[in-house]
């Protein structure tokens, strides 16, 4: 009898505005070490949102896993911590590495700080654009619209992004 583990489709946002090239590369490498079929969006530069700070590099990473939501969330937090994420700072402040669980299949969940789909998808160009680039056909589980349609309707002038030629 063979055991088959169900794979969940995961999208995470990865960002940094402290030694951003180094930390983005380390964060993505850590994801690639733990998961198979990792696909990355373009890396985008954007201004800090919600605070005055250095610009961020952001991208979205898609992969599959058999891990449950809670186990995955703990693992992502451990990757951040391993890259010197300072949790004593305000949530609107500089970050060495930020890895946010954006979508876990089409699960809708509000459990403490864990929110799925993450509300930043609708609010921030640096989340929505790379998410639509990777998986534009996916339908947002609360909006019932494709990610591509959401990006087309987004006020793109409000949060300009610059695509970065990133050396992996």
C-alpha positions in Angstrom: 0.0 0.0 0.0 1.5 3.3 -1.0 1.0 6.5 1.0 0.1 9.6 -0.9 0.5 12.9 0.8 -1.8 15.7 -0.3 0.0 18.8 -1.6 -1.2 22.2 -0.8 -0.4 25.2 -3.1 1.3 27.9 -1.1 2.2 31.5 -1.9 4.4 33.5 0.4 5.6 37.1 0.2 9.3 37.6 0.8 10.7 41.1 1.6 13.7 42.9 3.0 14.9 46.5 3.4 18.1 45.7 5.4 21.0 44.2 3.4 18.1 43.4 1.1 20.0 41.5 -1.7 21.7 39.2 0.8 18.6 38.6 2.9 16.2 38.0 -0.1 18.7 35.5 -1.5 19.1 33.7 1.9 15.4 33.6 2.5 14.6 32.2 -0.9 17.5 29.7 -0.6 16.0 28.6 2.7 12.6 28.0 1.1 14.3 26.1 -1.8 16.1 23.8 0.7 12.8 22.9 2.4 10.3 22.7 -0.5 10.2 21.3 -4.0 8.8 23.0 -7.1 9.7 26.5 -5.9 8.8 29.2 -8.4 9.7 32.8 -7.9 8.2 36.0 -9.3 10.2 39.0 -10.4 11.9 40.9 -7.6 10.4 44.4 -7.2 11.7 47.5 -5.4 9.2 49.6 -3.6 9.1 52.4 -1.1 8.4 51.4 2.5 4.7 51.4 3.2 3.4 52.7 6.5 6.7 54.2 7.7 9.6 56.2 6.6 12.4 53.8 5.8 14.7 52.4 3.2 13.1 50.9 0.0 12.3 47.2 0.0 12.9 44.3 -2.3 9.9 42.1 -2.5 8.8 39.0 -4.4 6.3 36.2 -4.2 7.4 32.5 -4.0 5.0 29.6 -4.9 5.6 26.0 -3.8 3.7 22.9 -2.7 3.8 21.2 0.7 2.0 18.6 2.7 2.5 20.6 5.9 -0.5 21.9 7.7 -1.0 25.7 8.1 0.3 26.0 11.7 3.4 23.9 11.0 4.2 25.9 7.9 3.7 29.2 9.7 6.1 28.1 12.4 8.7 27.1 9.8 8.4 30.4 8.0 8.9 32.3 11.3 12.0 30.1 12.1 13.5 31.1 8.7 12.9 34.8 9.5 14.5 34.3 13.0 17.5 32.5 11.5 18.1 35.6 9.4 18.1 38.0 12.4 14.5 39.2 12.2 14.1 41.6 15.1 10.6 41.1 16.5 11.0 43.9 19.2 10.6 46.5 16.5 7.2 47.9 15.3 5.5 45.9 12.6 6.0 49.0 10.5 9.8 49.2 10.5 12.9 47.9 8.9 13.2 44.2 8.3 16.1 41.9 7.6 13.7 39.3 6.3 9.9 39.1 6.2 8.2 36.0 4.9 4.4 36.2 4.9 2.0 33.4 4.2 -0.3 34.9 1.6 -2.4 32.0 0.3 -2.7 28.4 1.4 -4.9 26.8 -1.3 -8.2 28.7 -1.0 -8.4 28.5 2.8 -10.1 31.4 4.6 -8.8 31.7 8.2 -8.5 34.3 11.0 -6.6 32.7 13.9 -4.6 35.2 16.0 -2.1 36.9 13.8 -2.5 34.3 11.1 -4.9 35.5 8.4 -5.6 33.8 5.1 -5.9 35.1 2.6 -3.6 37.8 3.9 -5.2 41.3 3.6 -2.0 42.8 2.1 -2.9 41.1 -1.2 -5.6 43.7 -1.7 -3.7 46.6 -0.2 -0.1 46.5 -1.5 1.2 46.5 -5.0 4.4 44.8 -3.9 2.2 41.8 -2.9 -0.5 41.8 -5.6 1.7 42.4 -8.7 4.1 39.5 -8.1 1.3 37.3 -6.9 -0.7 38.0 -10.1 2.5 37.5 -12.2 3.0 34.0 -10.7 -0.6 32.8 -10.4 -2.9 35.3 -12.1 -5.5 32.7 -12.8 -6.1 31.9 -9.1 -9.3 33.2 -7.7 -9.0 35.2 -4.5 -11.2 33.2 -2.0 -12.9 36.3 -0.6 -13.2 38.6 -3.6 -14.2 35.9 -6.1 -11.9 37.6 -8.7 -8.8 36.3 -10.3 -5.5 37.8 -9.0 -4.9 39.2 -12.6 -8.2 41.0 -12.5 -7.4 42.4 -9.1 -4.1 43.7 -10.3 -5.6 45.3 -13.4 -8.1 47.2 -11.1 -5.4 48.2 -8.6 -4.4 51.9 -8.5 -0.9 51.1 -9.7 0.2 54.8 -9.6 -0.4 54.9 -5.8 2.4 52.4 -5.1 5.0 52.4 -7.9 7.2 49.3 -8.3 10.4 48.9 -10.2 11.4 45.4 -11.5 14.9 44.5 -10.4 17.4 42.4 -12.4 18.2 40.1 -9.5 21.3 37.9 -9.5 20.5 34.6 -7.9 
